[in-house]
Amino acid sequence: MELGDTYRGKTVLITGDTGFKGSWLAIWLTELGAKVIGFALPPAGPRDNFVICEVARSITHVDGDVRDYDALTTVLGEHQPDIVFHLAAQALVLDSYKDPRGTFATNVMGVVNLLEAVRYARSVRAVVVVTSDKCYENQGLDRGYRESDPLGGRDPYSASKGAAEIAASSMRRSFFTEPGDAAIATARAGNVIGGGDWAANRIVPDCIRALASLEPIVVRNPSAIRPWQHVMDALNGYLVLGTKLLADGHRYAEAWNFGPAPGEVVPVSGLVEQMIAAWGSGTYRVEADAGAPAEARILHLDIAKAREQLAWSPKLSLAQAIAATVQGYRAERDDAAAIYAHRAMQISAFRELP
């Protein structure tokens, strides 16, 4: 089914619409003809994708915090969404060490609050709860993690995402079991990249900041292997999952991995070298931080389940994802309307890919 056939005319609530992925999803759904309601904290800074694209002009945005149950019930009651994409989160590993209480409160209780509010919002037919590839107990496996693997996490961020998965599963099995209940699924994506991400201590924004300033990129852990993918591939997975939930809900109400193809998983050094090549110039140096928290050596996802049961697969190779990312950042030299149009153009071109 073409995504527009599902979402055109639907009312869609996105929690976390001011974030990187949430703002891209808001643009995509708007382009599909959905009525988009956003619920999130204000943007973190003036360069955030939500701000530079002036996404608020195209959607109905409500300032709010997912830790506030009453605010969630109000937005659901006032806007009566058909489907909810829950992306609101504390999304940074290093920040989780600085504020573990806030990380757990947002990432775990945010899920509980939303699903408890959805219990009483009869308009909602489906919810996609976005967690993370880091929800798995990292055992140093060379193979990709499967949806059936144990959940866990050493750092507060990863643990909070594992706990969010457990909370969503518990709520689903306790309160969303009847045919007319909302269908609840969770989505575990890899490390997403794309224009508009300016978060601190993320390798791609760090690359862009250094390259634009004609400075060497500082790489802390060059051998770490991660499942990088363009934000459009991850969001396409969420949207495909949403169509399945709306069409045949409880059959798909479970956990799903969305990541790059197995051969596209590379170490940080490989990603940085491809970023430099796509930019057209630049250098990097390795500068280990002895005081930094320990990082897992390898992490990637097994996407066989989504391929076989959702007919979803990644469309972009890593090289294509990096090229699209660099183009997205270069577009930010223009005004808001032009940046928004560039994001919409990238989405349109992506949708045409087989």
C-alpha positions as CSV (number, residue, x, y, z in Angstrom):
1,M,0.0,0.0,0.0
2,E,1.3,3.5,-0.9
3,L,1.9,5.5,2.3
4,G,-0.3,8.4,1.1
5,D,-3.3,6.1,0.8
6,T,-3.0,5.4,4.5
7,Y,-2.1,8.8,6.0
8,R,-3.9,11.2,3.7
9,G,-6.6,12.9,5.8
10,K,-5.6,11.1,9.0
11,T,-4.9,13.0,12.2
12,V,-1.5,12.0,13.4
13,L,0.1,12.9,16.8
14,I,3.8,13.0,17.0
15,T,5.4,13.3,20.4
16,G,8.8,14.7,20.1
17,D,8.1,16.7,16.9
18,T,10.7,19.3,17.8
19,G,13.5,16.7,17.8
20,F,15.5,15.6,14.8
21,K,13.6,12.5,13.8
22,G,10.3,14.0,14.9
23,S,10.6,17.1,12.7
24,W,11.5,15.0,9.7
25,L,8.5,12.8,10.4
26,A,6.3,15.9,10.7
27,I,7.4,17.1,7.2
28,W,6.9,13.7,5.7
29,L,3.4,13.2,7.1
30,T,2.4,16.8,6.0
31,E,3.6,16.0,2.5
32,L,1.5,12.8,2.6
33,G,-1.6,14.9,3.4
34,A,-2.0,14.1,7.1
35,K,-3.2,16.5,9.7
36,V,-0.1,16.6,12.0
37,I,-0.3,17.4,15.7
38,G,3.0,17.8,17.5
39,F,3.6,17.5,21.3
40,A,7.0,18.2,22.7
41,L,9.3,20.4,24.7
42,P,10.5,23.6,22.8
43,P,13.4,23.1,20.4
44,A,16.8,22.8,22.0
45,G,18.5,25.5,19.9
46,P,18.1,27.8,16.9
47,R,19.7,25.4,14.5
48,D,17.4,22.5,15.2
49,N,15.6,21.1,12.1
50,F,12.2,22.0,13.5
51,V,13.4,25.6,13.7
52,I,15.3,26.1,10.5
53,C,12.5,24.4,8.5
54,E,9.8,26.4,10.3
55,V,7.9,23.1,10.8
56,A,5.4,24.8,13.1
57,R,4.0,26.7,10.2
58,S,2.7,23.4,8.6
59,I,1.4,21.6,11.7
60,T,-0.3,22.2,15.0
61,H,2.3,22.2,17.7
62,V,1.6,22.0,21.4
63,D,4.3,22.6,23.9
64,G,4.3,19.8,26.5
65,D,6.3,17.2,28.4
66,V,5.6,13.5,28.2
67,R,6.2,13.3,31.9
68,D,3.0,15.3,32.3
69,Y,0.1,12.8,32.1
70,D,-2.6,15.4,32.3
71,A,-1.1,17.3,29.3
72,L,-1.1,14.1,27.3
73,T,-4.7,13.4,28.0
74,T,-5.6,16.9,27.1
75,V,-3.9,16.8,23.7
76,L,-5.4,13.4,22.9
77,G,-8.8,14.6,23.9
78,E,-8.7,17.8,22.0
79,H,-7.2,16.5,18.7
80,Q,-8.6,12.9,18.5
81,P,-5.7,11.4,16.6
82,D,-6.0,8.2,14.6
83,I,-2.4,7.1,15.2
84,V,0.4,8.2,17.5
85,F,4.1,8.1,16.8
86,H,5.9,8.4,20.1
87,L,9.4,9.8,19.6
88,A,9.7,12.1,22.6
89,A,12.8,11.0,24.5
90,Q,16.1,12.0,26.2
91,A,18.2,10.7,23.2
92,L,21.8,11.1,24.2
93,V,24.0,8.5,26.0
94,L,26.3,11.1,27.6
95,D,23.5,13.2,28.8
96,S,22.0,10.1,30.5
97,Y,25.1,10.0,32.8
98,K,24.6,13.7,33.7
99,D,20.8,13.2,34.4
100,P,19.9,9.6,34.9
101,R,16.7,10.5,36.8
102,G,15.5,12.7,34.0
103,T,16.4,10.1,31.4
104,F,14.4,7.3,33.1
105,A,11.5,9.6,33.9
106,T,11.2,10.7,30.2
107,N,12.1,7.5,28.5
108,V,10.2,5.1,30.7
109,M,7.4,7.0,32.3
110,G,6.9,8.9,29.1
111,V,5.9,5.7,27.5
112,V,3.7,4.6,30.4
113,N,2.0,8.0,30.5
114,L,1.3,8.0,26.8
115,L,-0.2,4.5,26.7
116,E,-2.2,5.1,29.9
117,A,-3.7,8.2,28.2
118,V,-4.3,6.2,25.0
119,R,-6.4,3.7,27.0
120,Y,-9.1,6.4,27.3
121,A,-8.6,8.0,23.9
122,R,-11.0,6.0,21.8
123,S,-10.0,7.7,18.5
124,V,-6.5,6.2,18.6
125,R,-6.3,3.0,16.6
126,A,-2.5,2.5,16.6
127,V,0.7,3.6,18.4
128,V,4.3,3.2,17.3
129,V,6.6,3.6,20.3
130,V,10.1,4.4,19.1
131,T,12.9,3.1,21.3
132,S,16.4,2.4,20.1
133,D,18.9,-0.3,18.9
134,K,20.6,0.2,22.3
135,C,17.6,-1.4,24.1
136,Y,19.4,-4.8,23.8
137,E,21.7,-6.2,26.4
138,N,25.0,-5.8,24.5
139,Q,26.8,-9.1,24.6
140,G,29.5,-8.1,22.1
141,L,27.8,-10.3,19.4
142,D,29.1,-10.1,15.9
143,R,25.7,-10.9,14.5
144,G,22.9,-8.4,14.5
145,Y,20.6,-8.3,17.5
146,R,17.1,-9.9,16.9
147,E,13.8,-8.8,18.4
148,S,13.9,-12.0,20.6
149,D,17.2,-11.2,22.2
150,P,17.4,-10.1,25.8
151,L,16.9,-6.4,26.7
152,G,19.2,-4.5,28.9
153,G,21.7,-1.7,29.0
154,R,24.8,-0.7,30.9
155,D,24.5,3.1,30.6
156,P,21.3,4.9,31.8
157,Y,20.2,5.7,28.3
158,S,20.4,2.1,27.0
159,A,18.8,0.8,30.2
160,S,16.0,3.3,29.9
161,K,15.3,2.1,26.3
162,G,15.2,-1.5,27.4
163,A,12.9,-0.6,30.2
164,A,10.7,1.4,27.8
165,E,10.3,-1.8,25.7
166,I,9.3,-3.8,28.7
167,A,6.9,-1.1,29.8
168,A,5.3,-0.9,26.4
169,S,5.0,-4.7,26.2
170,S,3.4,-4.9,29.6
171,M,0.9,-2.1,28.9
172,R,0.0,-3.8,25.6
173,R,-0.5,-7.2,27.1
174,S,-2.4,-5.8,30.1
175,F,-4.7,-3.2,28.6
176,F,-4.8,-3.5,24.7
177,T,-6.0,-7.0,24.1
178,E,-9.5,-6.6,22.7
179,P,-10.2,-6.3,18.9
180,G,-11.3,-2.6,19.3
181,D,-8.2,-1.5,21.4
182,A,-5.3,0.4,19.9
183,A,-2.6,-1.7,18.4
184,I,0.8,-1.0,20.1
185,A,4.1,-1.7,18.5
186,T,7.7,-0.7,19.3
187,A,10.4,0.2,16.7
188,R,14.1,-0.2,17.3
189,A,16.2,1.8,14.7
190,G,19.9,2.2,14.3
191,N,22.0,5.4,14.5
192,V,20.1,7.8,12.2
193,I,21.9,10.5,10.2
194,G,20.6,13.4,8.0
195,G,20.5,17.1,7.7
196,G,19.3,19.1,10.6
197,D,20.9,17.1,13.4
198,W,23.0,19.3,15.6
199,A,23.2,17.3,18.8
200,A,26.4,17.4,20.8
201,N,28.6,14.4,20.9
202,R,27.2,12.7,17.9
203,I,29.7,11.8,15.2
204,V,28.0,13.2,12.1
205,P,27.1,16.6,13.6
206,D,30.7,16.6,15.0
207,C,32.0,15.9,11.5
208,I,29.9,18.7,9.9
209,R,31.0,21.3,12.5
210,A,34.6,20.4,12.0
211,L,34.5,20.3,8.2
212,A,32.6,23.6,8.0
213,S,35.2,25.2,10.2
214,L,38.2,23.7,8.3
215,E,39.3,21.8,11.4
216,P,40.2,18.2,11.8
217,I,37.4,15.9,12.9
218,V,38.2,14.5,16.4
219,V,37.4,10.8,16.6
220,R,37.2,9.2,20.1
221,N,36.6,5.5,19.2
222,P,37.5,4.8,15.6
223,S,36.9,1.0,15.8
224,A,33.4,1.1,17.2
225,I,30.9,-0.4,14.8
226,R,27.4,1.0,14.6
227,P,24.3,0.6,12.3
228,W,24.2,4.1,10.6
229,Q,21.2,4.8,8.4
230,H,19.6,7.8,6.9
231,V,16.7,9.2,8.9
232,M,14.4,8.6,5.9
233,D,15.1,4.8,6.0
234,A,14.2,4.7,9.7
235,L,11.1,6.8,9.3
236,N,10.0,4.8,6.4
237,G,10.0,1.8,8.7
238,Y,7.9,3.5,11.3
239,L,5.4,4.6,8.6
240,V,5.2,1.2,7.0
241,L,4.6,-0.3,10.5
242,G,1.9,2.3,11.1
243,T,0.1,1.3,8.0
244,K,0.1,-2.4,9.1
245,L,-1.2,-1.5,12.5
246,L,-4.0,0.6,11.1
247,A,-4.9,-2.2,8.6
248,D,-4.5,-5.3,10.7
249,G,-3.5,-4.0,14.1
250,H,-2.9,-6.8,16.6
251,R,-1.2,-9.0,14.1
252,Y,1.7,-6.5,14.0
253,A,1.6,-5.3,17.7
254,E,5.0,-6.3,18.7
255,A,8.7,-5.2,18.4
256,W,10.4,-4.5,15.1
257,N,14.0,-3.7,14.1
258,F,14.8,-1.1,11.4
259,G,18.4,-0.9,10.4
260,P,20.8,-0.8,7.5
261,A,21.6,-3.8,5.3
262,P,24.1,-6.2,6.9
263,G,26.9,-5.2,4.5
264,E,26.5,-1.5,5.2
265,V,27.6,-1.6,8.9
266,V,31.1,0.0,9.3
267,P,33.3,1.3,12.1
268,V,33.4,5.0,13.0
269,S,36.6,5.5,11.0
270,G,34.9,4.2,7.9
271,L,32.0,6.6,8.4
272,V,34.3,9.6,8.9
273,E,36.3,8.8,5.8
274,Q,33.1,8.6,3.7
275,M,31.9,11.9,5.3
276,I,35.2,13.6,4.3
277,A,34.9,12.2,0.7
278,A,31.3,13.3,0.4
279,W,32.2,16.8,1.7
280,G,35.1,17.0,-0.7
281,S,37.8,17.9,1.8
282,G,38.9,17.5,5.4
283,T,41.0,15.4,7.8
284,Y,40.5,13.6,11.1
285,R,42.6,12.6,14.0
286,V,42.1,10.0,16.8
287,E,42.0,11.5,20.2
288,A,40.8,9.0,22.9
289,D,39.1,10.4,25.9
290,A,40.3,8.4,29.0
291,G,37.6,9.8,31.1
292,A,34.7,9.0,28.7
293,P,32.3,6.2,29.6
294,A,33.0,2.8,28.1
295,E,31.4,2.2,24.7
296,A,30.3,-1.1,23.2
297,R,32.7,-2.4,20.5
298,I,29.9,-3.5,18.1
299,L,26.2,-3.0,17.7
300,H,24.0,-3.7,14.8
301,L,20.5,-5.0,14.1
302,D,19.1,-8.1,12.4
303,I,16.3,-6.8,10.1
304,A,15.1,-10.1,8.7
305,K,11.8,-9.9,10.5
306,A,10.8,-6.5,9.1
307,R,11.9,-7.6,5.6
308,E,9.8,-10.8,5.7
309,Q,6.7,-9.7,7.5
310,L,6.4,-6.0,6.7
311,A,8.0,-6.1,3.2
312,W,10.2,-3.2,4.4
313,S,13.9,-2.9,3.6
314,P,16.4,-0.1,3.6
315,K,16.5,1.9,0.3
316,L,19.8,3.7,0.8
317,S,23.3,2.3,0.9
318,L,25.6,3.9,3.5
319,A,27.3,5.9,0.7
320,Q,23.9,7.2,-0.5
321,A,22.9,8.0,3.1
322,I,26.0,10.0,3.7
323,A,25.6,11.9,0.3
324,A,22.0,12.7,1.2
325,T,23.2,13.9,4.7
326,V,25.8,16.2,3.3
327,Q,23.3,17.6,0.8
328,G,20.9,18.2,3.7
329,Y,23.4,20.1,5.7
330,R,24.5,22.2,2.7
331,A,20.9,23.1,2.1
332,E,20.8,24.9,5.5
333,R,22.6,27.9,4.0
334,D,19.2,28.9,2.4
335,D,16.1,30.4,4.0
336,A,13.5,28.3,5.9
337,A,11.2,27.8,2.9
338,A,14.0,26.5,0.8
339,I,15.3,24.2,3.5
340,Y,11.8,22.8,4.0
341,A,11.5,22.4,0.3
342,H,14.8,20.5,0.2
343,R,13.7,18.1,2.9
344,A,10.4,17.5,1.1
345,M,12.3,17.0,-2.2
346,Q,14.6,14.4,-0.6
347,I,11.6,12.6,0.9
348,S,9.8,12.6,-2.5
349,A,12.9,11.3,-4.3
350,F,13.3,8.6,-1.6
351,R,9.7,7.5,-2.0
352,E,10.3,6.9,-5.7
353,L,13.1,4.5,-5.0
354,P,12.3,0.8,-5.4
